[in-house]
Amino acid sequence: MTTTATASNVIIRNATPADLAAIAELIVPFVEQGLLLERTYDELEEWQDNFFVAELNGKVVGCAALEIYSRKLAEIRSLAVSQDAQGLGIGKALVKACVDLAQVKGVFEVMAITASEDFFKTCGFDFNTPNLKKAMFYQTQS
């Protein structure tokens, strides 16, 4: 008998120190594809209090962190869902957990720097802030 993974089998929870190795392993393929920035173990440890994991059948299959810069701005970082768990709504649930945390902490705005703009639009994100400003970046290193 085989079991089919469903969204109802997924648990979204705060990450613990015991999850950090699984998170580091989970993001590797996304880093290799150029979809996520590489993270050191120290960075993962530093963000652990604001990191969420998605667990399916006892295995970490997704993660996302909320990096809070100030009461005005936070960023969703290291959002990843393992290939075999995609399509179950895990990414949206992780984004929601980050946004909910930002609201609890009184952060005005949450941003995401992404190559998956359509996904974030389905989560309620848009390019413009209420006063029509757009984020711009200057790379100091190549």
C-alpha positions in Angstrom: 0.0 0.0 0.0 1.3 3.4 -0.9 0.4 6.7 0.8 -0.1 9.9 -1.1 1.3 13.1 0.4 -1.4 15.8 0.9 -1.4 19.2 2.4 -3.2 17.9 5.4 -0.1 15.7 6.2 2.2 18.7 6.3 3.1 20.4 9.6 4.5 24.0 9.5 6.4 24.7 12.7 9.2 26.8 14.1 12.7 25.4 13.3 14.7 24.0 16.1 18.5 23.6 16.4 18.0 20.0 15.4 16.6 21.1 12.0 19.5 23.2 10.9 21.4 20.4 9.2 18.2 19.4 7.3 17.7 23.0 6.3 21.2 23.3 5.0 20.8 20.1 3.0 17.4 21.2 1.6 18.6 24.5 0.2 21.7 23.0 -1.6 20.0 22.1 -4.9 18.4 25.6 -5.0 21.8 27.2 -4.4 23.3 25.1 -7.2 20.5 26.2 -9.6 21.2 29.8 -8.7 17.7 30.2 -7.2 18.9 30.9 -3.6 22.0 32.4 -2.1 24.3 30.1 -0.3 23.9 30.3 3.5 26.5 29.4 6.1 25.6 27.3 9.1 26.2 30.4 11.2 23.6 32.3 9.3 21.1 29.5 9.6 21.8 29.4 13.4 21.4 33.2 13.7 18.0 33.1 11.9 16.8 30.0 13.7 14.3 31.8 15.9 12.6 33.2 12.7 12.9 30.1 10.6 10.0 27.8 9.8 10.1 24.3 8.5 7.5 22.1 6.8 7.6 18.6 7.9 6.0 15.7 6.0 6.0 12.2 7.5 8.7 13.3 10.0 11.0 14.7 7.3 11.8 18.4 6.7 10.6 19.1 3.1 10.5 22.9 3.2 11.9 25.9 4.9 11.7 29.7 5.0 13.1 32.4 7.2 12.0 35.9 8.1 14.9 38.3 8.4 13.7 41.4 10.2 15.7 44.5 9.3 13.6 47.0 11.3 10.0 47.7 12.3 9.5 49.0 8.7 10.9 46.0 6.7 11.5 42.3 6.8 12.5 39.9 4.1 11.5 36.3 3.4 14.8 34.4 2.9 15.8 30.8 2.0 12.3 29.7 0.9 12.7 26.1 -0.4 10.5 23.1 -0.9 11.9 19.8 -1.9 11.1 18.6 -5.4 9.0 15.7 -4.2 6.9 17.8 -2.0 6.1 20.6 -4.4 2.5 21.3 -5.4 1.1 20.7 -1.9 0.8 24.3 -0.9 3.9 24.1 1.3 5.6 27.2 -0.1 2.4 29.3 0.5 2.1 28.0 4.0 5.7 28.9 4.8 5.2 32.4 3.3 2.1 32.8 5.4 4.0 31.7 8.5 6.6 34.4 7.8 4.0 37.1 7.1 2.1 36.1 10.2 5.3 36.5 12.3 6.0 39.9 10.8 2.5 41.0 11.7 2.9 39.7 15.3 6.2 41.6 15.5 4.7 44.8 14.1 6.7 44.9 10.9 5.1 47.2 8.4 6.2 45.5 5.2 7.6 42.1 4.0 9.6 41.8 0.8 10.8 38.9 -1.2 13.7 39.0 -3.7 12.8 36.2 -6.1 13.0 34.6 -9.5 9.4 33.2 -8.9 7.4 36.4 -9.1 4.2 34.6 -10.1 4.4 32.4 -7.0 4.7 35.4 -4.7 1.9 37.2 -6.5 -0.4 34.3 -5.5 0.7 34.9 -1.9 -0.4 38.5 -2.1 2.9 40.2 -2.9 3.2 42.9 -5.5 6.0 44.9 -7.0 4.8 48.2 -5.7 4.5 49.5 -2.2 1.4 51.7 -1.5 3.2 54.8 -2.6 4.4 53.2 -5.9 8.1 52.9 -4.9 10.1 50.0 -6.4 13.2 48.4 -4.9 16.4 48.9 -6.8 19.8 47.3 -6.2 23.4 48.0 -7.0 25.8 45.1 -6.9 29.2 46.0 -5.4 30.7 42.6 -6.2 30.2 40.3 -9.1 
